């Protein structure tokens, strides 16, 4: 059965990148939960992990670096019926967005955050991979 969220887009990710696995799991989860495209919106910031929503067929919002959580919180407040999911990298969520993450935990706005975390900001295009 074809997944309605898979747009089969060519990615800018390097072969073997962990982003592929996360993308596949997210697509599978959305299909298993029988989500409808109009009920889901993805939010992301900047970086290779944040490109994940562009490689899926759904509504999404790319925000500024470190500002995915405030955008997601606003979208959720504007339409509480939406399933709002953030996909971004470790730098976007823990570095530049760290304060937003702490305050979102305190407020608990019923959003889902998926962090592509390799603990070295190494999924940023052009940065050397660890050896």
C-alpha positions in Angstrom: 0.0 0.0 0.0 1.3 3.4 -0.9 2.0 5.9 1.8 0.0 9.1 1.1 2.7 11.2 3.0 5.6 9.9 0.8 6.4 12.3 -2.0 9.4 10.3 -3.1 11.5 13.5 -3.4 15.2 13.3 -3.9 17.0 14.4 -0.8 20.2 16.4 -0.1 21.2 13.9 2.6 24.3 11.9 2.4 24.0 8.2 1.9 23.8 6.4 5.2 22.6 9.5 7.1 20.4 8.8 10.1 17.8 11.2 8.7 16.6 8.5 6.3 15.7 6.1 9.1 13.8 8.8 11.0 11.9 9.8 7.9 10.9 6.2 7.2 9.8 5.7 10.8 7.7 8.9 10.7 6.1 7.9 7.4 5.3 4.5 8.8 3.8 5.9 12.0 1.6 8.3 10.1 0.3 5.5 7.9 -0.3 3.2 10.9 -2.2 5.9 12.7 -4.2 6.4 9.6 -3.6 10.2 9.7 -5.0 12.4 7.1 -2.9 15.0 5.4 -5.2 17.9 6.4 -4.9 16.9 10.1 -1.1 17.0 10.3 1.4 19.9 10.1 5.1 19.6 10.4 7.3 22.5 11.7 11.1 22.7 11.5 13.9 25.2 11.7 17.2 25.2 9.8 19.6 22.5 8.9 19.6 19.1 7.2 17.3 17.5 9.7 14.9 20.4 9.4 14.6 19.6 5.7 12.7 16.4 6.6 9.2 17.9 6.0 10.2 19.0 2.5 10.8 15.3 1.7 7.2 14.4 2.7 3.9 15.2 1.2 2.1 17.3 3.9 1.7 20.8 5.2 4.8 22.2 6.8 6.3 25.4 8.1 10.1 26.1 8.0 11.0 28.7 10.6 14.1 30.4 11.7 17.0 28.6 13.4 16.0 27.7 16.9 12.4 28.9 16.5 10.5 25.8 15.5 8.9 25.4 19.0 7.4 28.9 19.1 6.0 28.4 15.6 4.6 25.0 16.4 3.0 26.3 19.6 1.3 29.2 17.7 0.0 26.8 15.0 -1.4 24.5 17.7 -3.0 27.4 19.6 -4.6 28.6 16.3 -6.0 25.2 15.5 -6.1 22.7 18.4 -7.4 20.0 16.1 -4.1 19.7 14.2 -1.5 17.2 15.1 1.6 19.4 15.2 5.0 17.7 14.8 8.4 19.3 15.0 11.3 17.8 13.2 14.7 19.5 13.6 18.2 18.9 14.5 20.2 19.0 17.8 21.6 22.5 17.2 18.2 23.9 16.2 16.4 22.4 19.2 19.0 22.2 22.0 21.4 25.0 21.0 19.6 28.0 19.5 16.2 26.7 20.5 17.2 25.5 24.0 15.3 28.2 25.9 12.1 27.6 23.8 12.4 23.9 24.6 12.6 24.5 28.3 9.5 26.8 28.3 7.6 24.4 26.0 8.2 21.6 28.5 6.8 23.8 31.2 3.7 24.9 29.2 3.1 21.4 27.7 1.3 22.7 24.5 0.5 19.1 23.2 3.0 19.1 20.3 5.4 16.4 19.3 9.1 17.1 18.9 11.4 14.7 17.0 15.1 15.7 17.4 17.6 14.3 14.9 20.4 14.3 17.5 23.9 13.0 16.8 25.3 15.1 19.6 27.8 17.0 17.5 25.8 19.2 15.2 27.2 17.0 12.5 24.1 16.7 10.3 24.7 20.3 9.0 25.6 20.1 5.4 29.2 20.8 4.7 30.4 20.0 8.2 32.9 17.1 8.5 31.7 13.8 9.8 33.4 12.2 12.8 35.9 9.5 12.0 
